[in-house]
Each structure stands twice: as C-alpha cells, then as structure tokens.
Amino acid sequence: MIKKVLAVLLALSVVVLSFASCKNEKEPESYLVDEEGNTQAVIKDDEGKYVVTDEEGNTSVVDDQNKIDQIEQNKENAEIESILSEVGTDPDKIMEDADKNSGLQMSDDLVKEPLVTEAPVTAESKAEKRLEAYRKILSTNKFTISATVKEVGTETTEYPFTYIRSGNNAYVETAVPFEEGKVIKANMVIKDGVTYCEIPSLNSYMIVDDMSIEDLASGTFDGGEIGTYKFVESGTVTLNGKKYTCDVYTVDNDTVKYYYDSKDTLVRIERINKNESVITEITAIKNSADDSKIKKPSGFNITNLVE
C-alpha cells in the first residue's frame, strides 16, 4: 500500500527536521574525543590514514577501528550541519504550504449516491472493455499517472501523487502531510534495483532496502488483474452535475470501483474495505515516461542516520 511509502517519507522527514531544529555550533570538519575527554583535531595523511593532534601538538596515526568509526560519524555529522546551514534551521524552509488546488474534485469522500445500474447481460462486457484499455497502459510499463490520493481510515490523509514507470525503474513525486496546512515535498526513486527516498529541499536522500517497484502504487493505481477480480455491477452516477460510469468489482475482502467520464477515460478509483479505503482521483494518464526524472538523487546520503 501507498501508506508504506508515506511511512518511509515521514520517518525521513522527522529525522531531518530534528536536525534542523538543533542550533549547535558548527562542528569541526573532523575530530576525536580521547579517553580523558579531550578533543583532538583529525586530518588525513598522504596515505589516507587518520592522524590526530593532541592539545600539546603531538600527532599519531589512528589504527583502532572504534576510533575510526567515531571519526567517520563526526565527519558525517559535520557534513549534515553544513547542508542544514545552507538550508537554514527554520523548519518552514523545509515544510511548504499545501497546494489548496490539488484536492479531490469529484467527491471528497467515498461516493454514496446509488448507481443507475445497467442490464447485467451487457454490463460486464462493457466494463471489461473499459478496464482493459487501462490495463494495456499499465502493461507497457512505460507510463505516467498524476492523481490526488485520499486514505480514509482511523486517520484521513490526502496528498498529490505522480507515478512514472519506465521498465524496472520508477519515480514517485508526492508531498508528505506533516502538520496542518504544511507538507514536505519528497520523491521515491527506483533506479537499477536500488530504492531512494529524497527530500529536495534538504538536498538529501536515504536508501530504502525493503521497498520494491510493486510497493510504490499497490492498491492505488490498481489495474484489476484478470482472474482475481469478480464483476459485481455497472451503472451511472451523477456528481456535481456530471455523469460518470461506475464499474464495481470485488477482490479478496475489497470492493473496487472504477469511475469513467463521458469518453470512457478512467478518472477515479475507490478501493474499499472495512478497515481502510483509498480514493484515487486521476488527473492525467500518459502512455509515456520522462526518464530524466528517474535518476539517483544528488546531495547527501543520510541513510545511516535513519537506521
């Protein structure tokens, strides 16, 4: 489910914001604290080994792995401080105002209006024809879908969602709701088998080991796999003065509703179960992908911090 994507993004957001809220003085580029608590400056010699200088000016090569690890961690923290000094320590520079125009339009909640159903003899074949056109786009693995997604359950979460798929690589652009009226824009990138989570405003990213390309849009841009979905009914519904065709299917414990406009273009998917429902209002479907977006993020890798 897309909730897994949001959970990763939210975890990353919490980490970077916690750093942004700190107002410590900038640390030296690299240092080591000895057993007596004294701070020793660290440099690298021509052979790439760490060399410490004590308070009396004496130098020595560090060969203890625990001390080397401490130096590396201190160096990483200093790099993070450098990044944040450029971004600023004000969380408002990381969080942005939510886009008021990106909300759902057809209906903010699950559609409750009853369907004017079609005769069951012809309804299923027409529904399959409409769904097959959407399936064909997904089956190419070369497409772009833009939408607004709303998860309805114990908590309600709404966010914009752009999904670009190009073969085994993919890109997701979204905005993580962080507090009322504020979001953190973030991206997920799968490139050459590696999954990255990126926050552009911090010029930082992390590597996510347990997320596959199937996780990015599972249950959101569902294609209704042939053989697993059972047709229930089809009909029309009028919302905000417009008429839509709605095809209803069941799979496992879920009910899935597909809504089409007058040109039989898919504009909305509702996946409903007793615990949580997902509404996906599609604003655009293209049978093409901008491969320039699917690339390893630049900036600082904060994977170790999140772990």
N, C-alpha and C positions, 0 to 999 in steps of 0.2 A: 504494500500500500504506500501511497504518497506520504503518509504520516511518518514512515521511516526516513524518507528524505528530509522532511522538516525537522525531525528529531536530531539528525546529524547537523543540520544547519544551525539549529537553535543551540546545540551544545558548543559549537564553534563560536557562535555569537557571544555566549556567556563568557567564554574564555577570553576572547579579545576585548570585550567590554570591561572585564575585571582588570585587565592590564591597563586599559585606557583610563580607568578611574584612579589608578595609582599615581602619586605625584612625587615619587622618589627622584632624587637627583640622578642624573645620567651616570651609569656605572662606567668604569674604565673599560677599554676595549677588551682586556683580559686580565685576570688576576687569580691569585690562590691564597687562601687563608691557611696558615700553618697550624701546628698542634697547639701553639701558645696563643692563637687567636690573632696573630699579626698578619696584616695584608701584604702580600708580595706581588710586585708587578711581574707580568709574564710577557715574554716575546718568543718568537720562533727564530731558531738559528738557521744557518745556511743549509743544514741537513734536514730541516723540517721538524726538529725536536723542540719541545718547550723548555725554555730557560727562565728560571725565576731569579729575581734580585731582591735580597732581604733589605731590612732597614739600614744595615751597615754598608750596603753596596756590594755585597758578595753575591756571586752568581753560581748557579748549579743547574744541571740538567734534570728534569723530572722524568723518572722512569717507573714510578708507581702508577698502575692503571687507575686506581681510585682517584688519585690526584689529577690525572689526565682527564678523567671523566668530569671532574669538578670544573676544571679549566674550560672544557668544551661547553658545559652547561652555562657557565658565567659568560662565555663569549656569545652564546645563543641569546641569553637574556639581554645582553648589551645591544645585539642587533635588533631585537624586538623594540627596545627602548628607542633606538634610532628611528625605526619605522613610525612608532607612535608619536615621536617628537615632530615628524613631518605632518602626520595626520592631525595631531592635536589631541589633547586629553579630554576634550569635550565630547561626551557620547553623542551629542546632537550632530556631530560631524560624521558619525558612523551611522546613526539611525536617521532615516529620512521620513518626511511626511508621506503617509499612504496616499496613493492616487485615488482620488474620490470618483474618478470616472471609470474605474476598472471593475466595478461591482457587477453582479448579476443583473440581467435586464428582463428576461422572460418572466422569471419569478424568483424572488429571493429565497424561497423555501421549496420543499417538495410540492409538486403540483397536486392539488387536492380535487380540482374540477373533474367530474366524471367524463369518461370518453363517450362519444357517439360512435359506437362500435360498427365495424363492417361485417358483412356476412362471412362466417368462418371458412367457407369454401374457397373464396378468393383472397381473403385477408393474409393468410400465411405466405402464399407465393409472392404477393406484392411486398410484404415485409422483408422476405428473404432477398428479394431483388434490391431493395433499398440498402439493406445491410451489406450485401455483397459488394456494392460499389465502395463502401467504406473499408471493408476488409481488403480489397485489392490495393488500396493506397497503403495500408499498413504492411501488407505482404511484400511490397517492394523494398522495405527497409530504407527508403530514401524519401523522407517527408518532413514537413514542419507543421506543427499544430499549436495554435495560440488559443488560450482559454482563460476563464476565471473559474477557480475551483472552490467549492464550499464543502467542508466536512461538518456534518451535523451529528452530534452525539452528546456525551456528558458536557463537552465544551464545543463551541462552534468556532471554526477557523476558516477564514476566507483569504485567498491570495491569487495573484496573477500567475500564470504558468505557461511558458513557452517551451515546447519539446521539439528538438531537432534530432532526427535519427539519420545516420549515414552508415549503412552496413553495420559493423560491430562497434562503431563509435557513436557517441551521442552527447548532446548538450542540453541542459535544462537551465532556464533563467527564471528566477522567481523572486519574491520579496517576503521575508520571514516576518510575520506579525510579532512584535516584541513588547510593545505596550500600547495603550490606547492611542490610535492615530499615528503610530510610528511603526516603521518597518526597517529591516536591514536587507538590502538587496544582496542576493547571493546566487551563485551558479554551481551546478554539478556538471562535471565533465568526465566522460569515459573515453579514454584515448589509448589505443594499443593495449587493452586489457587492464589498465590502471584507472581507478576512480578517484577524482579530485573534487574537493569541496572548496569553493573560492569565495572570498569576500573582497570585491574590487576596491571598496573604499579604504581598506586597510592594506591593500597590495599584498595580501597574504592568502595562504591556502593550506589545506591538510590532505593527506591521503587516506581514503576510506577503504579498508580491506574487505569488508563483508557486504558490499553492495554491488550487484550485477546490473547489467543493462535492463534486465527484466524487471528489476525493482523500481526503476525510475518512474514508470507510469502505470504500474499494475493496478487495476481497479479504477483507473481514472479515464484513460482513453481506450477503454475495453473494446475489443473488436468482435466479441461474441463468437468464440471459437465454434466451428461447426462440429456437431456431435455432442457438445456439452450443454448447449442452451436448448431449452424447450419453449416453443412458441405458446403464448397464452391467448393474446387478443391484440387487435389493432383497431384504431379508430381516429377520430379527430377531437381536438380540444381547442377552445378559443381563449387566448390570454392577451390582455392589454389590446384588445381589438384585432388581433391577428390570429389566423387559424393555422394550427400545426397538426401534422400527422404523428401519432404516437404508436409505436410498436412495443409490446410488452413481452418479456421473456423471463424465465426462471432458470437459475443455475445454483446447485447446492442449496443453501439457505437464503440466497439473494433473489430479489426481483430487480431486473434491469429494464429501464425504459429508454427508448431512443426516440428523440423528437426531430422531425424534419420540417423544413419550410416548404413553401409552395413549389420550389424547384427540386424537391427531394434531396436537399443538402442537409446533412446532419448538423444540427445546431445545439443539441443538448443531450446529455446522458445522465440518468439518475440510477445509481446503484444503491439499493435499499435493503437493509437488514435490521433486525431488532435492536442491535447494539449501536450501530453507526451507519450513516448514509453519506454518500458522496455525490454532490451535484457538480457536473462539469458543463459549463456553458461555453461552447466553442465559438470563437470569433473568426478563425481562419484555418483552413486546411489547404496545404500546398503539397503537390507531389514533387517537391524539390528540397534540397538542404544546403544551407550555407556552411560549407566545410571550413571556412576560415575561422568560425567560432569554436570549432572542435579542436582545441589545442591545449597542451599542458599550460596551466596558469603560470604567469610570471610572478615575481615577488618572493616573499619569504615563506618557507615551509615551516609551519608551526605544529606539525604532526605530533612531535614528542610532547609538546605542552598539553595537547588534548588528551593524549594517552595517560 
